Amino acid sequence: MGTALQSPKSEDYLKDRAAHTEGYDLLLCAQNTPREITIGKVTTAQSAAVGWATVTTLWDGGQRSSFTAYVGLESRPIVLQDVDCGQ
């Protein structure tokens, strides 16, 4: 999403992005399955109807990776709308 205060993207945006991402799992920003996934503190921008949190993955060998997940706050249940793998 670029910046955290942009309007939420459509629900199909992430589905389309994931379908066209080759070589890794877009939702995990990785190629393999992590041993553990933790979600950090959630921040919300009510006026932009978006929330975000850092997702941290733990891999074999003890390596940790982090990325940001964005959710739309106007849907019920809340829907994952984008991820920023920091690449």
MDAnalysis code that builds the backbone (N, CA, C; Angstrom):
import MDAnalysis as mda
import numpy as np

u = mda.Universe.empty(261, n_residues=87, atom_resindex=np.repeat(np.arange(87), 3), trajectory=True)
u.add_TopologyAttr("name", ["N", "CA", "C"] * 87)
u.add_TopologyAttr("resid", np.arange(1, 88))
u.add_TopologyAttr("resname", ["MET", "GLY", "THR", "ALA", "LEU", "GLN", "SER", "PRO", "LYS", "SER", "GLU", "ASP", "TYR", "LEU", "LYS", "ASP", "ARG", "ALA", "ALA", "HIS", "THR", "GLU", "GLY", "TYR", "ASP", "LEU", "LEU", "LEU", "CYS", "ALA", "GLN", "ASN", "THR", "PRO", "ARG", "GLU", "ILE", "THR", "ILE", "GLY", "LYS", "VAL", "THR", "THR", "ALA", "GLN", "SER", "ALA", "ALA", "VAL", "GLY", "TRP", "ALA", "THR", "VAL", "THR", "THR", "LEU", "TRP", "ASP", "GLY", "GLY", "GLN", "ARG", "SER", "SER", "PHE", "THR", "ALA", "TYR", "VAL", "GLY", "LEU", "GLU", "SER", "ARG", "PRO", "ILE", "VAL", "LEU", "GLN", "ASP", "VAL", "ASP", "CYS", "GLY", "GLN"])
u.atoms.positions = np.array([
    [0.807, -1.176, 0.000],
    [0.000, 0.000, 0.000],
    [0.861, 1.255, 0.000],
    [2.109, 1.152, 0.157],
    [2.947, 2.344, 0.143],
    [2.980, 3.009, 1.498],
    [1.994, 3.850, 1.775],
    [1.899, 4.475, 3.093],
    [0.683, 3.932, 3.806],
    [0.730, 3.940, 5.100],
    [-0.332, 3.328, 5.884],
    [-1.630, 4.116, 5.857],
    [-1.629, 5.357, 5.411],
    [-2.840, 6.164, 5.471],
    [-3.577, 6.262, 4.143],
    [-3.254, 5.403, 3.195],
    [-4.000, 5.388, 1.947],
    [-5.311, 4.647, 2.145],
    [-6.257, 4.893, 1.267],
    [-7.529, 4.192, 1.324],
    [-7.303, 2.701, 1.128],
    [-8.133, 1.868, 1.754],
    [-8.005, 0.429, 1.566],
    [-8.210, 0.033, 0.109],
    [-7.528, -1.005, -0.290],
    [-7.661, -1.518, -1.651],
    [-8.833, -2.490, -1.695],
    [-9.275, -2.800, -2.891],
    [-10.382, -3.740, -3.020],
    [-9.928, -5.125, -2.572],
    [-10.896, -5.961, -2.194],
    [-10.581, -7.312, -1.738],
    [-9.925, -8.137, -2.832],
    [-10.199, -7.831, -4.088],
    [-9.625, -8.586, -5.191],
    [-8.182, -8.191, -5.482],
    [-7.734, -7.036, -4.998],
    [-6.380, -6.561, -5.263],
    [-5.339, -7.575, -4.784],
    [-5.440, -8.004, -3.536],
    [-4.455, -8.922, -2.972],
    [-4.547, -10.292, -3.630],
    [-5.762, -10.741, -3.909],
    [-5.942, -12.027, -4.581],
    [-5.265, -12.010, -5.954],
    [-5.428, -10.932, -6.696],
    [-4.804, -10.804, -8.010],
    [-3.277, -10.729, -7.892],
    [-2.801, -9.952, -6.930],
    [-1.356, -9.833, -6.712],
    [-0.738, -11.181, -6.368],
    [-1.392, -11.947, -5.481],
    [-0.884, -13.264, -5.088],
    [-0.867, -14.227, -6.274],
    [-1.888, -14.149, -7.117],
    [-1.968, -15.034, -8.276],
    [-0.860, -14.759, -9.289],
    [-0.348, -13.539, -9.303],
    [0.685, -13.171, -10.271],
    [2.073, -13.067, -9.645],
    [2.235, -13.579, -8.444],
    [3.538, -13.590, -7.783],
    [4.120, -14.983, -7.913],
    [5.230, -15.084, -8.601],
    [5.867, -16.380, -8.810],
    [7.089, -16.513, -7.915],
    [7.342, -17.719, -7.441],
    [8.563, -18.002, -6.708],
    [8.456, -17.892, -5.203],
    [7.370, -17.297, -4.679],
    [7.193, -17.241, -3.234],
    [5.738, -16.979, -2.890],
    [5.410, -17.257, -1.635],
    [4.063, -17.043, -1.118],
    [3.934, -15.586, -0.701],
    [3.170, -14.820, -1.422],
    [3.021, -13.396, -1.147],
    [2.493, -13.141, 0.264],
    [1.581, -13.966, 0.733],
    [0.988, -13.722, 2.049],
    [1.975, -13.952, 3.189],
    [3.034, -14.719, 2.944],
    [4.078, -14.929, 3.954],
    [5.375, -14.229, 3.588],
    [5.436, -13.617, 2.413],
    [6.658, -12.971, 1.927],
    [7.826, -13.950, 1.982],
    [7.573, -15.197, 1.590],
    [8.607, -16.231, 1.689],
    [8.322, -17.389, 0.742],
    [9.323, -18.274, 0.622],
    [9.184, -19.452, -0.226],
    [8.781, -20.692, 0.564],
    [9.098, -20.742, 1.835],
    [8.867, -21.933, 2.644],
    [7.851, -21.655, 3.745],
    [7.613, -22.651, 4.573],
    [6.676, -22.519, 5.675],
    [7.441, -22.204, 6.954],
    [7.102, -21.119, 7.644],
    [7.814, -20.774, 8.877],
    [7.436, -21.705, 10.026],
    [8.304, -21.766, 11.044],
    [8.021, -22.553, 12.243],
    [7.027, -21.835, 13.144],
    [7.029, -20.502, 13.085],
    [6.177, -19.716, 13.973],
    [5.829, -18.398, 13.292],
    [4.630, -17.893, 13.559],
    [4.194, -16.591, 13.053],
    [3.628, -15.812, 14.232],
    [4.100, -14.572, 14.425],
    [3.543, -13.719, 15.474],
    [3.101, -12.399, 14.860],
    [2.036, -11.850, 15.409],
    [1.484, -10.577, 14.956],
    [1.779, -9.539, 16.027],
    [2.391, -8.434, 15.636],
    [2.718, -7.367, 16.575],
    [1.530, -6.480, 16.872],
    [1.802, -5.397, 17.565],
    [0.774, -4.424, 17.932],
    [0.089, -3.879, 16.678],
    [-1.209, -3.789, 16.732],
    [-1.993, -3.290, 15.598],
    [-2.189, -1.782, 15.749],
    [-1.959, -1.070, 14.662],
    [-2.199, 0.367, 14.599],
    [-3.354, 0.598, 13.641],
    [-4.241, 1.531, 13.978],
    [-5.358, 1.820, 13.086],
    [-5.403, 3.303, 12.748],
    [-5.884, 3.570, 11.564],
    [-6.180, 4.931, 11.112],
    [-7.661, 4.919, 10.740],
    [-8.504, 5.212, 11.713],
    [-9.944, 5.130, 11.508],
    [-10.417, 5.969, 10.324],
    [-9.837, 7.150, 10.149],
    [-10.272, 8.027, 9.059],
    [-9.967, 7.440, 7.687],
    [-8.961, 6.589, 7.607],
    [-8.607, 5.940, 6.340],
    [-9.171, 4.523, 6.263],
    [-9.831, 4.078, 7.335],
    [-10.434, 2.741, 7.405],
    [-9.414, 1.639, 7.162],
    [-8.212, 1.814, 7.717],
    [-7.155, 0.831, 7.525],
    [-6.437, 0.589, 8.852],
    [-5.955, -0.637, 9.023],
    [-5.127, -0.997, 10.158],
    [-3.925, -1.764, 9.660],
    [-2.853, -1.777, 10.440],
    [-1.659, -2.496, 10.019],
    [-0.903, -3.006, 11.230],
    [-0.122, -4.059, 11.000],
    [0.690, -4.657, 12.059],
    [1.904, -5.311, 11.427],
    [2.967, -5.416, 12.213],
    [4.155, -6.147, 11.774],
    [3.926, -7.627, 12.039],
    [4.185, -8.438, 11.033],
    [4.102, -9.890, 11.146],
    [5.537, -10.403, 11.164],
    [5.866, -11.206, 12.164],
    [7.216, -11.753, 12.273],
    [7.147, -13.261, 12.127],
    [8.019, -13.794, 11.283],
    [8.086, -15.234, 11.058],
    [9.408, -15.754, 11.590],
    [9.381, -16.941, 12.196],
    [10.575, -17.618, 12.694],
    [10.812, -18.839, 11.826],
    [12.043, -18.984, 11.349],
    [12.400, -20.037, 10.401],
    [13.353, -21.038, 11.034],
    [13.479, -22.204, 10.405],
    [14.479, -23.175, 10.845],
    [15.827, -22.477, 10.907],
    [16.612, -22.789, 11.900],
    [17.908, -22.152, 12.068],
    [17.832, -20.873, 12.883],
    [16.624, -20.472, 13.302],
    [16.467, -19.307, 14.158],
    [16.356, -17.969, 13.463],
    [16.382, -17.940, 12.146],
    [16.275, -16.672, 11.419],
    [14.862, -16.112, 11.554],
    [14.770, -14.795, 11.755],
    [13.479, -14.106, 11.822],
    [13.350, -13.157, 10.632],
    [12.140, -13.033, 10.141],
    [11.823, -12.083, 9.076],
    [10.558, -11.341, 9.473],
    [10.432, -10.109, 9.000],
    [9.241, -9.318, 9.311],
    [8.698, -8.647, 8.066],
    [7.395, -8.450, 8.057],
    [6.734, -7.693, 7.003],
    [5.502, -7.036, 7.597],
    [4.881, -6.141, 6.850],
    [3.705, -5.423, 7.330],
    [2.458, -5.938, 6.617],
    [1.424, -6.210, 7.394],
    [0.133, -6.629, 6.849],
    [-0.872, -5.504, 7.075],
    [-1.699, -5.242, 6.062],
    [-2.708, -4.180, 6.114],
    [-4.094, -4.801, 6.029],
    [-5.009, -4.319, 6.856],
    [-6.388, -4.806, 6.839],
    [-7.344, -3.644, 6.640],
    [-8.470, -3.929, 6.006],
    [-9.540, -2.953, 5.861],
    [-10.447, -3.047, 7.080],
    [-10.774, -1.925, 7.656],
    [-11.561, -1.914, 8.882],
    [-13.065, -1.850, 8.645],
    [-13.483, -1.635, 7.416],
    [-14.909, -1.475, 7.150],
    [-15.615, -2.779, 6.816],
    [-14.895, -3.863, 6.670],
    [-15.523, -5.143, 6.353],
    [-15.674, -5.966, 7.626],
    [-16.658, -6.827, 7.642],
    [-16.880, -7.750, 8.758],
    [-16.995, -9.137, 8.187],
    [-16.111, -10.061, 8.475],
    [-14.930, -9.868, 9.308],
    [-13.906, -8.968, 8.615],
    [-12.952, -8.484, 9.393],
    [-11.878, -7.657, 8.843],
    [-11.131, -8.484, 7.794],
    [-10.766, -7.849, 6.673],
    [-10.158, -8.546, 5.543],
    [-8.722, -8.074, 5.328],
    [-7.815, -9.044, 5.161],
    [-6.442, -8.718, 4.777],
    [-6.477, -8.120, 3.382],
    [-5.900, -6.916, 3.222],
    [-5.974, -6.251, 1.927],
    [-4.639, -6.097, 1.225],
    [-3.541, -6.107, 1.969],
    [-2.237, -5.940, 1.327],
    [-1.152, -6.385, 2.280],
    [-0.010, -6.726, 1.726],
    [1.200, -6.990, 2.505],
    [2.341, -6.223, 1.868],
    [3.267, -5.754, 2.702],
    [4.459, -5.058, 2.229],
    [5.657, -5.868, 2.697],
    [6.250, -6.587, 1.754],
    [7.376, -7.461, 2.085],
    [8.676, -6.675, 2.255],
    [8.647, -5.387, 1.989],
    [9.835, -4.559, 2.163],
    [10.890, -4.779, 1.100],
    [10.509, -5.290, -0.049],
    [11.466, -5.557, -1.124],
    [11.400, -4.488, -2.162],
])
